[in-house]
C-alpha cells in the first residue's frame, strides 16, 4: 500500500514538474516580449532560486554514491555466497551489463551522427542554464595515460571536495570489497551505517524533489527569458534520442534471450508481455516482480527455485537500462555543450555508469535521475546545469527504462535456467 502511494505521488509530481517546465518557458517568453516586473532584479532572484534548488540536489551526490556502492557490493557478495545458481546469475548479470554499456556508448554516438542536435536549438536550451559554460576537469580530461594515472585518488577527501567522482567510485568499490572480508560481527554494523546514510540521503532527495516544480519553473523561466519557446524542440529531440537508445537495447535483449536462453522468439515475446504491461503502468521493477515470477514459471519454462532466486536478485542489483539511458543522457548533454568526448571519457563514463547501476535504488527515475546521471557527467567532464530541465521530461524515458529492465530480468532468468525450453510445451501458444 505504501509503495503504491509513493508511485502515485511520484507520477503526480512528474506531471507537476512537466507543467512547471512549460509554465516557466511560457512565462519567460511572455516576459521577454512584454517586460518583466522588477526588471533585472527579478530575473536575478528567479535565477538564484533555480540555482539554490540545483545545489540542494548536488549536495547529496557524494555521500549517496559512496554509501550505495558500499551496500550494493555487500549485497552482491552475500548473494554470491548463497550458492552456485546465485553466482551464475551474477555472472550473467555482469556480462549483460558490460555489453549494454559498450552498446550505450556506440549507439548514442551513432544516433548523434545520424540525427545531430540543431546548434540553434542547443543554444536556446542552454541560454538560461546557470553557469552553463563552466566545465569541470574530469579524470578523463588528459587522455588515456592521465586517466590511468588518476584512477585511484591519492586523497579520497580531496577527491570528494573536487567532485572527482570516478576517484570516489574507485575508492568506494575498494572499500566495499574490503568490508566483505570482515567478519560478520564487524561487517554488519558498518553496512548498517552506510545503509542508514543512503536512506538519509534519499530522504533529502525526496524533500528537494517536493520543490521540483518551483526549481524547474525558475530554471525554465530563465531559458524563456533569454530565448523564448525555442527550447521545446530540443527537449523533444532529447526524449526521442534517449528512447531510441533504449528501444535498440530491448531489441538486443530479445536477440540474446533466444540462443542463450534456449527458447523460441515467439514464446519469449508472448510470455513476457504481461510483465511488460505492469512495468509500463507502474514504472517500477519492484512492483513488476510478482508478474515476472509468474510469467517466468508459467510461460517461459523457468523452474520455481530459479525464478524465486534470480528475479528478486535481478531487481536488487541488475538494472541493464541504467547505463544505457544514463550514458545516452550524458552524451546528449556533451553534444549539447559541444564537449568533445574521446576513449578516456567513454571509459570513465562507462565504469561510473556500471558502478552507479549496481548501487542505484529501485525507485522510479524521477527520484534517481539526478543522483545517477550527475556522477557520470562529472566523471566525463560534462556540465550538469541543464539536468533539471531534462528531469522535467524524464517521465517518458523512464517508462522504457522499466520495460527494458523487466525484459532483461526475464531473459536472465531464462538464461540461468539453462534447460531447453523447446522441449517443453508452450502454454502461451495460440494466445
SESE-930645 format. One line per 3 residues: their letters; for each residue x, y, z of N, C-alpha, C. Coordinates in pm, whole numbers. Atoms other than C-alpha are relative to their C-alpha. Last residue first. Example, Ala and Ser with C-alpha at 12.3 -4.5 7.8 and 13.67 -1.06 7.14 Angstrom:
2
sa> -82,-119,-6,1367,-106,714,-77,109,73 ~ 89,-119,0,1230,-450,780,90,120,0 $
//
This chain:
431
xxx> 59,-116,-70,-295,-1692,-2724,19,124,-83 ~ 138,-22,40,-243,-1991,-2954,-66,117,68 ~ 28,23,142,74,-2098,-2780,-149,16,-28 $
xxx> 50,-123,62,112,-1939,-2437,-34,-18,-147 ~ 137,-29,-44,133,-2272,-2252,-57,126,-63 ~ 13,-145,-18,436,-2372,-2462,-142,32,39 $
xxx> 114,-63,68,501,-2743,-2417,-8,148,34 ~ 119,-4,-85,855,-2836,-2305,-115,64,-76 ~ 40,137,-32,1150,-2948,-2518,-128,-7,84 $
xxx> 68,56,117,1176,-2601,-2674,-47,-143,26 ~ 144,-22,-12,1252,-2463,-2327,-76,-59,-117 ~ 55,-36,129,1597,-2620,-2338,-151,13,12 $
xxx> 67,109,70,1728,-2621,-1981,-62,51,-130 ~ -89,88,76,1975,-2347,-1885,-68,-111,-77 ~ 69,129,-5,1769,-2188,-1609,76,-106,-79 $
xxx> -50,72,-118,2030,-1911,-1585,-65,-137,10 ~ -138,41,27,1950,-1800,-1941,56,-81,116 ~ 6,108,99,1572,-1795,-1876,141,-53,-32 $
xxx> 54,119,-67,1621,-1594,-1558,-4,-119,-95 ~ -105,54,-86,1848,-1352,-1747,-49,-126,73 ~ -98,64,88,1586,-1303,-2020,111,-65,84 $
xxx> 60,126,43,1322,-1236,-1753,94,-77,-94 ~ 9,88,-117,1543,-973,-1589,-56,-137,-39 ~ -132,59,-26,1631,-824,-1928,-2,-94,120 $
xxx> -32,91,111,1266,-771,-2023,134,-70,24 ~ 83,119,-18,1189,-624,-1680,29,-103,-109 ~ -49,75,-116,1482,-383,-1707,-78,-130,20 $
xxx> -127,64,34,1388,-277,-2060,54,-83,115 ~ 31,108,93,1026,-210,-1962,128,-75,-37 ~ 59,110,-75,1146,-10,-1661,-34,-118,-90 $
xxx> -98,55,-94,1383,211,-1858,-57,-124,68 ~ -80,95,76,1124,246,-2135,115,-57,84 ~ 86,114,35,875,406,-1897,83,-108,-70 $
xxx> 3,91,-114,1154,623,-1754,-89,-121,-26 ~ -107,102,5,1215,774,-2098,-7,-101,113 ~ 15,80,123,867,938,-2085,114,-103,-13 $
xxx> 111,93,-14,863,1056,-1721,-16,-89,-124 ~ -50,135,-26,1210,1207,-1766,-113,-103,6 ~ 58,87,102,1061,1521,-1927,44,-145,19 $
xxx> 142,-31,19,1108,1751,-1626,-65,-90,-103 ~ 79,72,-100,1437,1584,-1535,-149,19,-24 ~ 23,132,58,1579,1722,-1862,-79,-88,96 $
xxx> 96,-17,108,1533,2076,-1729,-32,-134,-66 ~ 135,-20,-54,1699,1975,-1402,-106,20,-108 ~ 70,122,-40,1994,1829,-1598,-138,24,59 $
xxx> 123,14,77,2092,2157,-1768,-82,-122,44 ~ 98,-103,-29,2348,2257,-1505,-133,-18,-73 ~ 123,61,-52,2535,1926,-1512,-114,100,14 $
xxx> 75,-86,-93,2835,2020,-1726,-131,-65,42 ~ 117,-58,68,3029,1727,-1885,-77,85,101 ~ -27,-142,23,3381,1636,-1769,-111,71,-73 $
xxx> -33,-22,141,3332,1261,-1816,29,146,-32 ~ -110,89,40,3344,1167,-1446,46,28,-142 ~ -122,-48,-64,3136,1472,-1354,119,-85,-40 $
xxx> -39,-129,60,2869,1381,-1607,133,48,57 ~ -57,36,130,2866,1021,-1481,43,126,-74 ~ -136,56,-16,2823,1146,-1124,65,-38,-132 $
xxx> -100,-102,-33,2535,1375,-1236,138,-59,24 ~ -61,-55,121,2345,1090,-1403,107,103,31 ~ -61,102,85,2256,865,-1111,80,61,-115 $
xxx> -111,63,-75,2196,1129,-841,63,-113,-79 ~ -111,-92,-20,1995,1339,-1088,118,-69,67 ~ -53,-62,122,1765,1071,-1224,126,81,27 $
xxx> -141,32,17,1721,859,-908,67,73,-117 ~ -75,-7,-124,1394,1005,-784,150,-14,-26 ~ 5,-138,-48,1231,1090,-1117,79,16,129 $
xxx> -110,-84,46,1358,758,-1249,-3,142,49 ~ 22,-62,129,1120,548,-1041,107,104,-33 ~ 111,-95,-2,1280,371,-746,-21,56,-140 $
xxx> 106,43,89,1496,61,-726,-122,89,8 ~ 117,53,-70,1800,234,-574,-109,-34,-100 ~ 119,-86,5,2126,276,-759,-120,-68,62 $
xxx> 35,-59,-128,2432,84,-638,-131,77,2 ~ -1,101,-106,2478,-158,-924,-50,59,131 ~ 113,91,24,2370,91,-1192,-9,-106,109 $
xxx> 124,-65,-42,2601,355,-1042,-118,-95,-17 ~ 1,-7,-147,2901,122,-1070,-130,61,51 ~ 18,136,-50,2820,40,-1433,-9,1,153 $
xxx> 139,40,27,2770,409,-1518,-28,-141,52 ~ 87,-67,-98,3098,504,-1347,-145,-43,-18 ~ -27,58,-132,3291,245,-1547,-90,61,107 $
xxx> 51,136,-5,3123,354,-1870,21,-66,135 ~ 145,-2,-10,3177,724,-1807,-59,-140,10 ~ 35,-56,-131,3546,681,-1734,-151,-1,20 $
xxx> -34,100,-101,3588,451,-2034,-39,48,139 ~ 94,110,12,3398,690,-2262,27,-107,105 ~ 128,-43,-58,3597,987,-2133,-103,-112,-7 $
xxx> -18,-9,-145,3926,807,-2199,-130,41,68 ~ -4,131,-67,3810,699,-2545,14,8,152 ~ -91,95,61,3717,1052,-2652,0,-130,76 $
xxx> -27,120,-80,3445,1306,-2584,92,-94,-78 ~ -56,110,77,3444,1656,-2732,34,-116,93 ~ -114,63,-67,3216,1888,-2535,46,-119,-83 $
xxx> -114,4,90,2993,2093,-2769,124,-57,65 ~ -100,-100,-37,2756,2185,-2488,118,4,-96 ~ 72,-125,-18,2456,1998,-2636,98,114,29 $
xxx> 20,-57,134,2688,1726,-2759,-72,134,7 ~ -132,-32,53,2800,1667,-2400,-12,62,-139 ~ -40,-127,-62,2440,1689,-2276,137,42,-51 $
xxx> 82,-106,59,2340,1418,-2526,42,137,56 ~ -54,-27,134,2635,1204,-2420,-82,106,-71 ~ -128,-71,-16,2524,1239,-2058,60,34,-136 $
xxx> 24,-135,-50,2161,1148,-2134,131,79,4 ~ 68,-73,108,2251,849,-2351,-26,144,41 ~ -103,-42,95,2501,742,-2084,-62,74,-118 $
xxx> -82,-104,-63,2221,741,-1826,110,51,-93 ~ 73,-126,-6,1977,557,-2053,87,111,58 ~ 40,-39,136,2221,280,-2146,-70,136,2 $
xxx> -112,-59,75,2398,260,-1809,-41,49,-138 ~ -62,-112,-70,2064,225,-1623,120,57,-75 ~ 25,-126,70,1887,13,-1882,66,119,67 $
xxx> -74,-8,125,2051,-306,-1755,-23,130,-74 ~ 84,-98,72,1938,-265,-1397,69,31,-132 ~ -19,5,145,2068,-571,-1210,-98,94,-70 $
xxx> -135,-43,42,2128,-539,-834,19,14,-150 ~ -83,-65,-100,1800,-568,-639,129,58,-58 ~ 62,-128,-38,1551,-639,-917,90,78,95 $
xxx> -10,-92,113,1788,-902,-1055,-60,136,33 ~ -139,-46,4,1822,-1069,-714,19,100,-114 ~ -21,-98,-108,1442,-1083,-684,143,55,3 $
xxx> 76,-123,25,1432,-1240,-1034,7,100,115 ~ -59,-91,99,1716,-1489,-994,-76,131,-10 ~ -131,-54,-36,1619,-1663,-670,44,110,-95 $
xxx> 4,-59,-134,1246,-1728,-694,132,58,45 ~ 76,-125,4,1263,-1777,-1071,1,69,136 ~ -77,-98,78,1541,-2035,-1036,-72,134,-3 $
xxx> -120,-45,-73,1370,-2221,-750,80,105,-75 ~ 33,-86,-114,1032,-2216,-933,122,42,80 ~ 41,71,-121,1170,-2356,-1256,-25,98,114 $
xxx> -102,-18,-104,1175,-2138,-1567,-50,-67,128 ~ -62,126,-36,963,-2271,-1855,112,11,101 ~ -136,10,54,893,-1929,-2005,71,-130,38 $
xxx> -9,-24,144,515,-1908,-1973,138,-25,-59 ~ 111,55,77,414,-2043,-1632,21,8,-151 ~ 36,138,-33,730,-2006,-1426,-101,-57,-99 $
xxx> -119,83,17,880,-1693,-1583,-34,-147,23 ~ -20,25,142,534,-1542,-1621,124,-86,-25 ~ 108,82,54,452,-1580,-1250,24,-35,-147 $
xxx> -13,135,-54,789,-1456,-1129,-106,-92,-60 ~ -117,63,60,776,-1153,-1360,15,-144,48 ~ 35,38,137,419,-1066,-1258,117,-69,-69 $
xxx> 95,113,-3,517,-1074,-890,-39,-48,-140 ~ -60,128,-39,830,-862,-963,-101,-114,7 ~ 18,99,107,659,-581,-1158,46,-139,39 $
xxx> 144,26,11,617,-360,-849,-30,-105,-106 ~ 42,68,-122,990,-395,-785,-149,-34,-6 ~ -35,141,12,1073,-311,-1145,-47,-79,121 $
xxx> -74,54,-114,882,16,-1110,27,-148,-22 ~ -136,-55,8,743,238,-1386,84,-46,119 ~ -52,-36,-132,396,126,-1266,133,74,-4 $
xxx> 98,-72,-81,188,111,-1586,56,49,133 ~ 45,-123,65,463,25,-1831,-90,82,92 ~ -113,-95,-2,622,-227,-1597,-40,133,-60 $
xxx> -9,-48,-138,284,-399,-1545,113,104,11 ~ 117,-88,-20,241,-420,-1923,2,57,142 ~ -30,-128,63,595,-557,-1957,-115,99,18 $
xxx> -92,-71,-90,513,-830,-1705,38,135,-57 ~ 71,-43,-123,206,-932,-1909,90,76,97 ~ 89,-114,20,411,-923,-2236,-74,41,128 $
xxx> -39,-114,-84,692,-1150,-2113,-95,118,-12 ~ -5,28,-142,550,-1482,-2233,29,120,88 ~ 135,11,-56,443,-1366,-2576,5,-11,152 $
xxx> 69,-128,17,793,-1242,-2667,-140,-4,61 ~ -56,-98,-93,966,-1547,-2520,-77,132,-8 ~ 38,36,-137,734,-1788,-2696,53,102,100 $
xxx> 143,-24,-18,763,-1609,-3031,-43,-31,143 ~ 27,-143,-7,1142,-1593,-3006,-146,29,28 ~ 43,-59,125,1182,-1961,-2924,-35,147,16 $
xxx> 145,-17,6,1376,-2053,-2613,-35,65,-132 ~ 51,123,63,1729,-2174,-2548,-152,-2,0 ~ 105,52,-86,1805,-1886,-2309,-65,-126,-54 $
xxx> -57,29,-131,2139,-1817,-2476,-103,-60,95 ~ -103,105,3,2002,-1850,-2831,53,-36,138 ~ 38,117,81,1665,-1671,-2783,111,-106,-3 $
xxx> 79,96,-77,1748,-1439,-2492,-28,-128,-79 ~ -87,77,-90,2030,-1258,-2675,-78,-112,70 ~ -96,74,82,1820,-1140,-2973,92,-87,86 $
xxx> 72,109,66,1533,-1042,-2742,99,-89,-77 ~ 29,97,-106,1778,-842,-2531,-77,-119,-58 ~ -118,85,-20,1908,-676,-2848,-23,-104,109 $
xxx> -8,92,113,1559,-550,-2929,119,-93,13 ~ 106,99,-20,1532,-402,-2579,0,-102,-114 ~ -43,96,-102,1870,-230,-2624,-104,-110,19 $
xxx> -104,84,59,1762,-67,-2950,48,-106,97 ~ 70,94,88,1445,57,-2780,99,-94,-69 ~ 56,106,-82,1663,207,-2506,-78,-102,-83 $
xxx> -110,79,-54,1877,409,-2746,-52,-118,82 ~ -53,82,108,1564,522,-2933,115,-89,49 ~ 93,111,23,1405,643,-2607,52,-93,-109 $
xxx> -13,91,-114,1710,853,-2518,-90,-121,-19 ~ -132,63,4,1723,1010,-2866,17,-101,114 ~ -4,98,109,1348,1077,-2883,134,-75,-1 $
xxx> 82,114,-39,1345,1247,-2542,7,-110,-106 ~ -67,70,-109,1636,1473,-2642,-78,-125,40 ~ -110,74,62,1473,1570,-2972,74,-83,104 $
xxx> 61,111,73,1157,1669,-2785,105,-88,-67 ~ 43,95,-101,1365,1878,-2545,-67,-121,-64 ~ -119,72,-46,1536,2043,-2843,-36,-102,107 $
xxx> -43,92,105,1201,2134,-2999,121,-82,42 ~ 91,115,3,1072,2280,-2672,42,-102,-105 ~ -59,118,-66,1380,2501,-2627,-88,-124,-12 $
xxx> -77,84,91,1262,2752,-2891,56,-125,63 ~ 51,136,-4,992,2889,-2661,81,-98,-86 ~ 137,28,40,1157,3223,-2580,-33,-149,10 $
xxx> 15,57,135,1536,3252,-2582,-142,-34,-39 ~ -112,-22,92,1668,3453,-2288,-30,-43,-143 ~ -39,-141,3,1358,3498,-2075,107,27,-105 $
xxx> 100,-76,74,1229,3153,-2169,34,147,-11 ~ -15,34,141,1553,2988,-2057,-98,81,-84 ~ -124,-62,46,1541,3176,-1727,26,-29,-146 $
xxx> 34,-139,25,1177,3072,-1693,123,78,-46 ~ 58,-9,134,1292,2713,-1738,-43,143,-32 ~ -102,25,101,1526,2743,-1439,-56,15,-141 $
xxx> -98,-108,-2,1270,2909,-1212,105,-18,-109 ~ 64,-122,51,991,2671,-1312,101,114,-8 ~ 5,13,146,1224,2373,-1264,-67,122,-62 $
xxx> -135,-9,56,1307,2486,-911,0,-7,-151 ~ -49,-137,-18,945,2558,-816,137,16,-65 ~ 75,-92,87,809,2234,-967,49,145,11 $
xxx> -41,6,141,1099,2043,-807,-83,91,-90 ~ -10,-137,52,1021,2162,-453,37,3,-147 ~ 130,-60,-28,900,1817,-349,-5,144,-51 $
xxx> 87,19,116,1212,1696,-525,-142,48,24 ~ -37,-97,103,1426,1851,-252,-92,-13,-121 ~ 39,-134,-43,1239,1660,17,30,104,-108 $
xxx> 146,-10,2,1266,1330,-168,-45,141,35 ~ 37,-13,141,1638,1392,-227,-152,10,-14 ~ -28,-139,38,1678,1452,147,-37,24,-146 $
xxx> 105,-82,-62,1505,1119,216,19,148,-35 ~ 118,15,85,1738,953,-35,-117,80,56 ~ -19,-82,120,2033,1097,156,-120,-9,-94 $
xxx> 10,-141,-40,1902,953,482,15,92,-121 ~ 143,-29,-20,1840,614,322,-21,144,42 ~ 66,-5,130,2197,613,188,-148,32,15 $
xxx> -42,-120,72,2342,708,528,-73,12,-134 ~ 67,-115,-62,2135,445,708,36,130,-70 ~ 141,9,39,2250,177,465,-78,118,57 $
xxx> 9,-55,135,2605,305,520,-141,-16,-57 ~ -25,-144,-1,2573,254,895,-17,60,-139 ~ 119,-68,-51,2410,-87,856,16,151,2 $
xxx> 97,-2,109,2699,-200,637,-128,71,44 ~ -54,-91,101,2940,-97,913,-94,11,-120 ~ 23,-140,-38,2727,-252,1188,51,99,-104 $
xxx> 141,-35,-12,2707,-586,999,-22,146,43 ~ 56,-47,127,3071,-607,891,-142,53,18 ~ -49,-134,35,3229,-617,1237,-65,54,-126 $
xxx> 20,-91,-114,3028,-906,1383,45,142,-32 ~ 139,-48,-12,3001,-1081,1045,-20,102,111 ~ 89,98,-63,3380,-1100,1000,-139,58,18 $
xxx> 10,-5,-146,3541,-857,763,-89,-112,51 ~ -102,90,-57,3632,-953,407,-3,1,153 ~ 47,139,9,3307,-806,270,99,-100,58 $
xxx> 100,24,-105,3413,-465,403,-47,-145,-2 ~ -74,21,-125,3725,-479,185,-96,-29,115 ~ -53,137,3,3502,-528,-121,80,-30,127 $
xxx> 110,96,-10,3305,-216,-28,50,-143,0 ~ 48,1,-139,3617,-7,42,-108,-105,18 ~ -104,64,-80,3769,-99,-295,-45,-13,146 $
xxx> -1,141,39,3440,-14,-469,104,-77,81 ~ 118,64,-59,3408,311,-272,-5,-149,-34 ~ -24,18,-144,3767,411,-358,-118,-71,66 $
xxx> -105,99,-15,3708,351,-730,26,-28,148 ~ 57,130,36,3376,539,-719,103,-111,20 ~ 87,40,-111,3532,831,-531,-59,-138,-27 $
xxx> -86,38,-112,3810,852,-789,-80,-47,120 ~ -55,132,35,3548,848,-1065,95,-49,109 ~ 94,107,-30,3358,1126,-890,55,-136,-33 $
xxx> -64,104,79,3642,1374,-874,-77,-129,23 ~ 97,70,84,3400,1638,-740,67,-98,-96 ~ -18,-44,138,3692,1848,-611,-96,-67,-97 $
xxx> 10,-146,5,3585,1818,-247,5,50,-143 ~ 140,-37,-25,3524,1445,-287,-21,150,-11 ~ 76,40,119,3864,1391,-448,-147,36,16 $
xxx> -20,-105,99,4021,1591,-163,-76,-32,-128 ~ 72,-117,-50,3867,1350,86,13,115,-99 ~ 144,11,25,3977,1050,-120,-80,121,46 $
xxx> 66,-50,-120,4343,1166,-122,-151,-4,-25 ~ -102,-4,-104,4571,986,-368,-59,44,133 ~ -27,-132,-60,4262,902,-572,107,-8,108 $
xxx> 11,14,-146,4288,582,-780,35,134,64 ~ 115,87,-25,4212,637,-1150,-22,-22,150 ~ 87,-62,-99,4440,941,-1173,-117,-89,40 $
xxx> -79,-53,-111,4733,773,-1351,-88,52,113 ~ -52,111,-80,4501,563,-1567,76,50,122 ~ 113,72,-59,4305,867,-1688,49,-113,90 $
xxx> 42,-76,-118,4623,1069,-1740,-116,-69,72 ~ -109,5,-99,4759,799,-1971,-40,73,128 ~ -7,129,-66,4425,751,-2152,106,-4,110 $
xxx> -27,116,81,4371,1118,-2234,16,-126,84 ~ -134,-4,56,4406,1431,-2022,37,-119,-85 ~ -32,-119,78,4041,1508,-1946,136,0,-65 $
xxx> -26,40,138,3935,1160,-1842,51,115,-86 ~ -112,94,-1,3962,1221,-1468,37,-44,-140 ~ 31,135,-45,3742,1520,-1524,125,-85,1 $
xxx> -97,95,52,3808,1893,-1544,-30,-138,59 ~ -103,46,-92,3488,2079,-1462,96,-95,-70 ~ -21,143,16,3301,2256,-1738,113,-41,93 $
xxx> -102,56,-89,3154,2600,-1669,8,-150,-19 ~ -129,9,69,2974,2748,-1970,108,-66,84 ~ -1,106,101,2627,2671,-1837,136,-18,-65 $
xxx> -141,36,18,2681,2873,-1520,19,-107,-106 ~ -98,-71,-83,2305,2865,-1456,141,-50,-24 ~ -59,90,-100,2102,2736,-1753,105,73,81 $
xxx> 34,-38,-138,1904,3014,-1920,58,-89,106 ~ -4,-145,-23,2055,3011,-2268,-28,39,145 ~ -104,-34,-96,2138,2642,-2268,-4,145,43 $
xxx> 21,75,-124,1811,2539,-2430,100,39,108 ~ 123,-45,-64,1831,2816,-2692,-19,-70,135 ~ -26,-132,-58,2194,2748,-2780,-121,51,77 $
xxx> -87,20,-116,2114,2380,-2830,27,132,70 ~ 81,54,-108,1822,2468,-3056,81,-22,126 ~ 84,-111,-48,2044,2690,-3271,-87,-47,117 $
xxx> -80,-95,-81,2303,2414,-3293,-82,115,55 ~ -1,-128,71,2037,2159,-3406,78,101,84 ~ 74,-109,-63,2134,1837,-3234,11,125,-84 $
xxx> -68,-91,-93,2257,1566,-3468,-93,106,59 ~ 102,-101,-30,2042,1288,-3616,59,100,101 ~ 112,10,93,2261,1028,-3787,-101,113,18 $
xxx> -50,-15,137,2588,1123,-3619,-114,0,-101 ~ -33,-141,18,2409,1182,-3289,63,26,-138 ~ 124,-76,15,2245,840,-3315,28,148,-23 $
xxx> 51,23,135,2586,682,-3375,-128,78,-25 ~ -82,-79,92,2727,844,-3058,-48,-17,-145 ~ 28,-142,-22,2437,710,-2856,80,87,-95 $
xxx> 133,-34,52,2460,361,-3008,-30,148,15 ~ -1,0,146,2837,336,-2961,-136,39,-57 ~ -94,-101,51,2834,443,-2597,-7,8,-152 $
xxx> 50,-134,-29,2522,251,-2499,88,108,-61 ~ 105,-37,96,2633,-70,-2672,-43,145,17 ~ -71,-21,127,2951,-78,-2464,-99,41,-109 $
xxx> -75,-124,-13,2740,-29,-2152,77,32,-127 ~ 93,-112,14,2492,-297,-2258,72,134,9 ~ 37,-11,141,2772,-548,-2312,-94,118,-24 $
xxx> -117,-49,72,2910,-479,-1962,-33,19,-149 ~ -18,-140,-36,2565,-516,-1808,118,62,-73 ~ 102,-81,68,2491,-838,-1997,19,149,29 $
xxx> -27,3,145,2821,-996,-1888,-100,89,-75 ~ -121,-75,29,2777,-886,-1526,30,6,-149 ~ 25,-144,-15,2416,-1000,-1499,122,81,-43 $
xxx> 84,-40,114,2506,-1342,-1640,-31,149,6 ~ -88,0,116,2791,-1371,-1386,-78,40,-126 ~ -82,-121,-7,2557,-1266,-1105,94,9,-119 $
xxx> 85,-115,31,2307,-1533,-1211,81,129,0 ~ 24,2,143,2579,-1799,-1217,-85,120,-42 ~ -125,-43,62,2684,-1699,-865,-14,2,-152 $
xxx> -10,-145,-18,2322,-1721,-749,127,53,-65 ~ 100,-62,86,2290,-2069,-900,5,152,11 ~ -48,-6,138,2621,-2179,-748,-101,69,-91 $
xxx> -2,123,79,2518,-2097,-392,40,23,-144 ~ 116,86,-25,2433,-1840,-125,-1,-126,-85 ~ -34,104,-98,2780,-1681,-113,-113,-99,23 $
xxx> -93,96,61,2722,-1489,-435,32,-115,94 ~ 74,82,95,2417,-1324,-279,89,-108,-61 ~ 88,90,-76,2613,-1203,23,-76,-94,-93 $
xxx> -86,101,-63,2887,-1064,-203,-85,-99,80 ~ -43,91,106,2624,-887,-414,86,-111,58 ~ 115,85,33,2463,-737,-102,35,-100,-110 $
xxx> 23,94,-110,2800,-610,24,-116,-95,-32 ~ -104,104,9,2877,-458,-315,-18,-104,110 ~ 27,82,118,2545,-272,-312,100,-113,-15 $
xxx> 109,93,-33,2594,-151,47,-33,-91,-118 ~ -44,89,-108,2934,0,-34,-108,-103,32 ~ -98,95,53,2819,139,-369,45,-99,108 $
xxx> 70,97,83,2506,296,-221,96,-105,-57 ~ 72,94,-86,2707,461,58,-74,-105,-81 ~ -92,83,-80,2960,618,-178,-77,-104,80 $
xxx> -71,93,88,2704,738,-433,89,-93,81 ~ 94,100,48,2480,888,-163,69,-103,-89 ~ 34,100,-104,2760,1062,25,-94,-108,-49 $
xxx> -116,74,-49,2899,1219,-298,-38,-101,110 ~ -60,93,96,2572,1315,-468,110,-85,63 ~ 20,140,-41,2362,1460,-183,85,-97,-81 $
xxx> -67,26,-127,2490,1820,-210,-15,-146,46 ~ -141,36,14,2408,1832,-581,63,-41,133 ~ -12,134,57,2031,1824,-526,146,-46,-2 $
xxx> 57,90,-99,2035,2122,-291,3,-144,-49 ~ -104,29,-99,2271,2296,-534,-50,-95,109 ~ -100,85,63,2011,2268,-812,109,-38,100 $
xxx> 60,134,11,1738,2407,-586,99,-98,-62 ~ 13,56,-134,1955,2703,-489,-55,-142,-6 ~ -133,45,-40,2049,2765,-854,-2,-64,139 $
xxx> -34,119,77,1682,2780,-955,135,-57,39 ~ 86,108,-49,1602,3021,-673,31,-130,-74 ~ -55,45,-128,1902,3237,-764,-82,-114,59 $
xxx> -117,82,26,1787,3257,-1126,61,-55,128 ~ 50,126,56,1447,3382,-1016,116,-95,-28 ~ 60,75,-110,1612,3645,-796,-51,-136,-48 $
xxx> -110,51,-82,1837,3760,-1083,-53,-84,116 ~ -64,108,76,1538,3792,-1317,113,-63,82 ~ 90,115,-5,1353,3995,-1054,61,-119,-71 $
xxx> 0,51,-137,1648,4229,-1013,-88,-122,16 ~ -115,86,-23,1692,4262,-1388,4,-58,140 ~ -114,1,91,1344,4403,-1444,108,-99,39 $
xxx> -121,-2,-80,1115,4443,-1145,127,-10,-80 ~ 10,-92,-114,812,4337,-1340,124,-8,88 ~ 10,72,-126,938,4153,-1651,-11,101,114 $
xxx> -70,-56,-114,878,4300,-1996,-27,-76,128 ~ 72,-115,-56,631,4242,-2277,66,61,124 ~ 74,-79,97,809,4006,-2516,-56,128,59 $
xxx> -93,-49,102,1080,3866,-2290,-70,92,-98 ~ -77,-108,-60,832,3846,-2003,100,58,-99 ~ 89,-115,-14,596,3645,-2222,75,119,59 $
xxx> 20,-55,134,877,3412,-2327,-89,122,5 ~ -122,-68,42,978,3366,-1963,-14,63,-137 ~ -11,-123,-80,621,3290,-1859,124,79,-40 $
xxx> 99,-97,50,581,3044,-2149,9,132,76 ~ -37,-42,135,906,2864,-2065,-96,106,-53 ~ -118,-86,-7,828,2862,-1694,43,50,-136 $
xxx> 43,-131,-53,475,2729,-1750,118,96,7 ~ 72,-73,106,607,2452,-1977,-42,139,48 ~ -92,-27,111,865,2340,-1722,-68,83,-108 $
xxx> -86,-110,-42,621,2377,-1432,99,38,-110 ~ 80,-123,9,365,2159,-1613,86,122,36 ~ 17,-26,143,632,1893,-1661,-81,127,-22 $
xxx> -129,-49,48,724,1919,-1292,-7,33,-149 ~ -16,-138,-46,357,1891,-1196,133,60,-47 ~ 88,-84,81,317,1581,-1413,13,146,41 $
xxx> -54,-6,135,620,1420,-1257,-84,90,-88 ~ -111,-95,0,496,1507,-908,58,16,-140 ~ 58,-132,-13,165,1330,-976,108,107,-3 $
xxx> 61,-28,129,354,1025,-1101,-64,138,1 ~ -107,-33,94,572,1043,-791,-55,30,-139 ~ -50,-135,-29,272,1063,-562,107,42,-99 $
xxx> 103,-96,40,110,762,-727,46,143,22 ~ -1,-7,146,435,564,-703,-103,101,-49 ~ -122,-69,42,465,651,-332,3,15,-152 $
xxx> 17,-143,-25,101,560,-264,120,79,-47 ~ 97,-50,98,151,221,-430,-22,150,16 ~ -69,-10,129,468,160,-229,-92,54,-107 $
xx> -89,-116,-7,280,242,93,73,20,-132 ~ 83,-120,0,0,0,0,87,126,0 $
//
